[in-house]
Amino acid sequence: MVTFKDYLNKDIANTFFNSNEFAEKVVIEGIEMTVLFEEEQSKRTRKKSTYDYGYSNNSEATKIVSLKESDYALLGSPGREERLLIGSISYEIVETEEDDGVINLKVKVYR
């Protein structure tokens, strides 16, 4: 008997992780994968001063990178504070979350 979860997994693979639809192909740690990128809102970081009233224009942009659980396993299932090379940019993992066979990695550019 086919379950709703079976339909969901098929739909995720055929629609969301389809490079002709929402996803894009990238090279992560030397392995080509199809992932979803979502820009997270930039956060303004507050600059501390002697009087603690100034603000800086520094911002920390983060992204959500969603990939299939099977692809995540190919990467060795990296966790928080580990680095990933996506294309030519090095990212640090801020947070990981699993959601029905999809791994969502919140990442920021590693400097």
C-alpha positions, -999 to +999 in steps of 0.1 A: +000+000+000+013+034-010+013+059+019+011+097+019+047+098+029+057+078-002+039+104-024+055+132-005+090+118-010+084+113-047+070+148-050+100+163-032+124+145-055+105+152-087+095+188-081+114+206-054+148+190-062+143+193-099+168+218-114+142+227-140+119+238-113+131+252-079+165+237-073+199+244-087+229+221-092+260+230-072+292+214-062+295+209-024+328+195-011+336+182-047+303+164-051+276+177-075+242+180-058+209+195-065+199+219-037+175+247-028+188+280-017+168+305+003+181+338+014+174+347+050+170+383+059+202+401+067+206+410+103+222+443+114+247+437+140+251+463+167+284+479+173+295+482+210+311+514+220+321+531+253+287+546+256+270+516+239+248+537+217+264+535+182+254+512+154+275+498+125+265+489+090+279+454+094+255+428+084+256+390+086+238+374+057+227+338+061+212+313+037+192+282+041+205+253+020+181+224+016+193+191+004+181+155+003+190+134+034+208+110+012+230+138-002+237+151+033+249+116+043+274+117+013+289+148+029+294+130+062+264+147+079+283+178+090+270+197+120+270+231+137+302+251+133+316+229+106+325+243+072+312+235+038+327+245+004+297+253-019+310+263-053+340+285-045+326+300-012+333+286+022+302+286+046+300+278+083+270+258+094+250+277+120+221+252+125+208+220+110+172+207+109+157+175+094+122+177+079+107+145+063+139+135+044+151+170+037+180+186+056+179+223+060+213+239+068+214+275+080+248+287+068+268+319+068+298+329+048+330+319+066+355+347+069 
